[in-house]
Structures are given as structure tokens and as C-alpha cells.
């Protein structure tokens, strides 16, 4: 019995079956799902913050890494390579998706 295998979850999600609770992986082998990979990661990140004492003041919580990881997860699911796909910015320049991450207020017009 295995629990919340991300690879299996994303395979199910590709088929539109991410709400499945149990999957048979083989004879006598099962995977049980009780949360999504993003929810699992967020819970882990919050636990680390508590252990580090960073969760005392909710106004100072930096969710940047959580947002980056969510973007990476979505891009991976969509099979978009952030190192080769780019965004047109105001018709003047092209920036690779990975470079957009570090900008505080991206002005996205079209992605290719």
C-alpha cells in the first residue's frame, strides 16, 4: 500500500481522473490518495515555517517559493518547458518563462 505518489497522481490527472481515491498498481499493490501534490507540498512548507519560527507573524509570510513551485507544477503538467518557451513583453522583447519568475510585476501579453 502506497500513499499519494505524485507520478501516479499526475498520470491520473492527464486522463481527468485526479479525484480517484485508490488505484491498483499491480497484483497486491495499491496507491491511496488523500490529497493533491500541491496541497501536500503546501502543508510541508507551512510545517517548515512553524519549525523555523517564521509562522508567528502571518503578515511576514513569504509565499514566493510556493508560487514558483505551483507554476513549475502547472507547467510540467502542461508539458511546457520554462527554459525554451518565452513571453512577448510589450511587443519589444521576449523573455523566457524562467526569467519572468524573478520579476515582481510581469507584463505578459502573449506566450508562445
N, C-alpha and C positions, 0 to 999 in steps of 0.2 A: 504494500500500500504506500503510495507516494502522495505528496500534497503540493498543490499549486506549482507545478512545473511550468515555467514561463514558456518554454519552447512549445509544449503541447497546447497551452492556452492560446498562443498566437496562431498556431495551426488551426485551432477551432475557430478563432476569430476571423481568419481568412475565409472560412466557409460559412460565416454568420452564425456560429454555434457557441459563442463565448458564454452563454448562460447555462451550459451543461454543468451539472454537479459532479458527475462521475464518468470517467472514460476507461474503457478496457484497453490496456496496452498490450496484452498478450495473455496467455493462459496463466491465471492466478496473479496477474499484475494489473493494478488499478491506479488511477490518479484521481484524487478528490480535490475539487475546487471550492474554496470558501471565500475567496477574494481575488481581485484582479492584480496583475503585477504592479500597476501604478499605485493602487491602494496599499499593497504590501510594502512597496518602497517608501511611500509617504509615512506609514506607521514606523518604519525603521528609522527614517530620518528624524522624526519627532522624538523617538526614544533616544537617539544620539544627542539631540539638543538638550533633553532633560538631564542626561548623564553629564553633559558638559556644563550644565547650569545656565544655558542660554535661553531656556524657555520661561524664565521668571518674568521677563518683561515682554509681553506679546507685541508691543509696538516696535520692538527692535528685531523681530524675527526676519531673517533674510531668506526668502524663498527662491532666490536666483537658481541655485543648483537643482531644486525641484522642477522649476520651469524648464531648464535646459534638458533635464532627463526626460521630462514629458515630451518635449519637442523631439528629442532623439528617438523615443519610443514610437511616436506617431510617424516620423519619417521612416523608421525601419519597417514599420507595419505597411506603409505605403510604398515601400521599396524605392525610396528617394535617397540618393547618395548626397549628403550635405557637402561633400568635397568636390562634386562635379556639377551640381545644379546651382544656378545663380538666380539673382533677383535684379530686375531693372530698377534703378533708383532715379526717379525724376527724368527719365529719358537721357540722362547724362552719363551714367556709369553702371557697370554691372558688378555686383558683389556676390561672392559665393555664399551659400546659406550659412556655412560655418562661420564666416566673417561677420554676418549680421548679428549673431548671438551676442557679441560684445558691445553692440551699440545700444544705448539706452532708449532711443526712440526711433526705430527704423521707419522709413517712409517707403513702404512697399507698394509698387504699382502693378507689376506683373511678374510672375515666376515662370521660368521655362525649365 
